[in-house]
């Protein structure tokens, strides 16, 4: 059978992040981390993955490690 309607490949996009209060987080935002003793961080986007970069220690942590198991939001608070 000939397929007349082909599905268009979807463009990959970075995930939509929400802080602990449900506010959207975007690249360049300032947040306060509640894990890994990062303190105040800047959100950076590299490729399709977000990273939290500490302003004090320059430590870099992936957004995957900051997911809250219950809500699915990030364990950070937007400043």
Phi, psi and omega in degrees: 000138181274134179267113180278326183250104179265143177285135176280138177294135181280139175285134178286137180231154177293153181293154176273118182261144175233141177281182186298335180266359179092010178277138180292144179245134178234167178299136180095350180289153174260129180226160175250118184282141177254009178224160172060019178049044180274331183073221180281134186230160171250137180272126179238146179247121177237111184069244178244018183237136178270147175227147172257122181248118181293137178280341182268311186253357182061016178287142184242125182232137179289152179296336182297325181284350184257008182284131176279126186295327184281310186265336184084358177275171179279148177273056176223160177238127181292133181269000000 
